[in-house]
Amino acid sequence: AQSVTQLDSQVPVFEEAPVELRCNYSSSVSVYLFWYVQYPNQGLQLLLKYLSGSTLVKGINGFEAEFNKSQTSFHLRKPSVHISDTAEYFCAVRGLGRNQGGKLIFGQGTELSVKP
Amino acid sequence: EAGVAQSPRYKIIEKRQSVAFWCNPISGHATLYWYQQILGQGPKLLIQFQNNGVVDDSQLPKDRFSAERLKGVDSTLKIQPAKLEDSAVYLCASSLVSGARHTIYFGEGSWLTVV
C-alpha cells in the first residue's frame, strides 16, 4: 500500500519569490511520482512526473521537482512565482507491478496563494 | 484532441434523492477512473474500469454507489440514496491503458451538493 503526505496545507508567498511545496511518500513497492495542479473550479492537470532516470524533473510553467529515494520525498519548486500560479497542488504516487492496478494515490493538497 | 468530458458540471439535490454523472473518456483510452474529492482533501479512487470490466472498486460504497461502463467507452456513476457526506467533486479520468507509465487525464469534474 502507498500513502502520500503533503507537509503544508497552505503556502502564502509574494509574487516573484521562490517556493517549495513538500511531499513525502511511503510505499512497500517501487513507485512513480507525480505533481498535479488544480485551478479553481477545474479538474486536475499534470505538472510533471518522475518515472526513472535523472532525479531532477522539469515540468510545465517553470516548475521542477527532485526525487530523493533515501528521504522518500518529491518536493516541488519554482524559482519565481506569478499570481497565475495560485492554485491547489497535489502530489501523487502510482505503485509499480502487476497487482498495483495503476491507480493514483493522492496527498491532501497544498494551497499555494501568491500575493502581489 | 478532445479531453475527458463530464456532465453535469453542477448538481444540487436533497438527501435521499438520487443523482447520476456521465463521463466520456478520451478516444481510445481503455482505462477509466472515478475519483471522489471532498473539499479540503485529495481525490480518492472510487472505481477503476479496464474496458468494460471492473479492476478496483474496493473503496466504492456499494450500498449507495454504482457505476457501469457497458460498451467500454462512456461511463455512468450513480448515487442512490444520497447522504450529506456525499457532497464532493466527482472526477472522471482516463488513460490509454492501466500501466503506471501512462498519464492519467482528468475531466473538469461534477460538483455535487447534497442539502
Interface residues (C-beta under 8 A of the other chain):
Chain A: V4 Y32 Y36 N41 Q42 G43 L44 Q45 L46 K49 L51 F90 A92 R94 G95 L96 Q100 G101 G102 K103 L104 I105 F106 G107 Q108 G109
Chain B: V4 T31 Y33 G40 Q41 G42 P43 K44 L45 Q48 V55 D56 L91 A93 S95 V97 S98 G99 A100 R101 H102 T103 I104 Y105 F106 G107 E108 G109
